[in-house]
Amino acid sequence: MMQRTLLQFFHWYTQDGGGLWKEVVEKAESLAAIGITDIWLPPAYKGSAGGFSVGYDTYDLFDLGEFDQKGTVATKYGDKAALEHACRILNENSIGVIHDVVFNHKMGADEKETVRVRRVNPDDRTQIEDEEFKALAHTRFNFPGRGGAHSKFVWDQKCFSGVDRIENPDESGVFRLVNEYGEGEWNDEVDDELGNFDYLMGADVEFRNKAVYEELKYWGRWLSEQVRVDGFRLDAAKHIPAWFFRDWVGHMRQTVKQDLFVVAEYWHPNMGTLKSYLDLVDHQLTVFDVALHHRFHEASKSGGDFDMRTIFDGSLVSVHPDHSVTIVDNHDTQPLQSLEAAVDPWFKPLAYALILLREQGAPCVFYPDLYGASYTESKDGEHRSVDMPAIECLPKLVEARRRFAHGPQTDYFDHHSCVAFVRHGTANMPGCVTVLSNSDAGEKSVDLGMEVAGANFRDYLGHRDDEIVVGDDGKASFPVHGGSVSVWVRADVA
């Protein structure tokens, strides 16, 4: 199995102005050199906020920065030509291109329609009023700026299951559209938060409409004809019926690429819920290990009080390693965002070592952790500035994954604050000893085997200057500074 290392090449506050696709081109070679194998790009199509859209307010899937819509031709990240060039350069550098797929909802409709709706209890979506009434809703998308290019499909009220805003009467809330699908009920095989979490925002897509289903399959095939496609990141999976993605992913693998890498964002901290979702989609994809992210967040806030022996307790990677994408942070958890649970910078080197150098899971690095990020935003009436520093040792940790994270693994999770694990290497590839402490300085005695007797080891991260010599019995003690991580590798191969 290919050893993947993903990079999320954006964050929520990525600068406007259309420069991101150009930056991908500029950094592709250096990213490949340290060991990034796949880049997750932000949504590349036109959002309702035009050139200011992060991309999750989907307006037109078929406008990749090609048409004058929503006040701009280019998206926040650049125009279609720049996207095509970026994908081509990534491919030339043997980096896979992972596209963000936002199917759950659409925003920025071109016209209103008279619709029939029923009010829904927003705190329990299974409570839908029997009485229906007429209102106006933003449910017609005919994309006049595109003029039927690429697709002539028109989205109207039959393509949606619910909205959060109506006019005449003017109300906000959750409203179930009355149509021929589902006998007035929401989709099944979605998360059961709030009773039924089908509805999230905007005009909620009705996947039971066969025409919608076929259009979204067509779009996936069309995208692969426009730009390089090596995989997908599926947004808001907990709100989309599992049967849809089970079928859609299967269709993409049949028609686009058999070995597509697919990861779903099913944002739920309970490992059992994530396991159940994998069952529903026949284990055709991977999911982000949200539970592990929350363990990292908790550990970073608890300092030396956190028991490092338990860091993987309740994580998906501990039970389904081949279907887990492990993260430290992402665009939803970064400061000022809706799911804010950022991992403190001091702990990030430890967290990244735990996802990059171990045998289990496919790790995903976050752009600000590699390059840093600074931004300002108003929240709760207060203007706040955020500085996310680059994690200095992260490039070396990524490189260490490529060079040394090979072979079988032995864990030494036998101390409250100081833990370690060994990758023993293979016949052709060297291994490493990773030692971490979330409290005081410590050391870990490990058995590397008689075949390593007499070998010299040094800290690849440069956090320590020691040189450790393995004893005649194949054992050695490897130290680590307090609140730090060291990756010990043979000096003759480092």
Salt bridges, closest charged atoms under 4 A:
ASP16 OD1 - LYS76 NZ 3.48
GLU23 OE2 - LYS27 NZ 2.91
ASP38 OD2 - ARG4 NH1 3.00
ASP60 OD2 - ARG146 NE 2.69
ASP63 OD2 - LYS46 NZ 2.75
GLU66 OE1 - LYS80 NZ 3.45
GLU66 OE1 - HIS150 NE2 2.91
ASP100 OD1 - ARG233 NH1 3.00
GLU111 OE1 - ARG140 NE 3.37
GLU129 OE1 - ARG119 NH1 3.88
GLU132 OE2 - ARG116 NH1 2.78
ASP156 OD2 - LYS158 NZ 2.75
GLU167 OE1 - LYS112 NZ 2.65
GLU167 OE2 - HIS138 NE2 3.23
GLU171 OE2 - ARG119 NH2 2.66
GLU189 OE1 - ARG246 NH1 3.59
GLU193 OE1 - LYS238 NZ 3.21
GLU206 OE1 - ARG176 NH2 3.95
GLU206 OE2 - ARG208 NE 2.84
GLU214 OE2 - LYS210 NZ 3.27
GLU214 OE2 - LYS217 NZ 3.18
ASP230 OD1 - ARG228 NH2 3.05
ASP230 OD1 - LYS257 NZ 2.45
ASP235 OD1 - ARG233 NH1 2.86
GLU265 OE1 - ARG233 NH2 3.54
ASP279 OD1 - HIS283 NE2 3.35
GLU298 OE1 - ARG295 NH1 3.30
ASP307 OD2 - ARG309 NH2 2.90
ASP329 OD1 - HIS293 ND1 3.78
ASP329 OD2 - LYS348 NZ 3.23
ASP332 OD2 - HIS331 NE2 3.51
GLU340 OE1 - LYS379 NZ 3.56
ASP344 OD1 - LYS301 NZ 2.83
ASP369 OD1 - LYS348 NZ 2.64
GLU399 OE1 - LYS396 NZ 3.74
GLU399 OE2 - ARG402 NH2 3.97
ASP411 OD1 - ARG358 NH1 2.90
ASP414 OD1 - LYS444 NZ 2.65
ASP466 OD1 - ARG464 NE 2.92
ASP492 OD2 - ARG490 NH2 3.09
